[in-house]
Amino acid sequence: MSKLSAEQEADLDHAYGYHAPSPDQIERYAAINAAAKNFERVVLEQCPSSADRSAAQRQIRDARMTANRSIALHK
């Protein structure tokens, strides 16, 4: 097993550290969350209950988290 470089350690610290949100970031999170919630609502209203609908819900939630992570880690 090889030892991580200082850069790799710093990347891990950044990825897994706490990032207090700025007021601007809070607004951006809220916009993404509202859009994802609305999209999931439409999927629930328009798609029949099925494995595909459940997968769509999971992917919407994953996209929301990925977008929020983008804001947190890259300001």
Buried (B, 14 or more C-beta within 10 A) or exposed (E): EEEEEEEEEEEEEEEEEEEEBEEEBEEBBEEBEEBBEEBBEEBEEEEEEEEEBEEBBEEBEEBBEEBBEEBBEEE
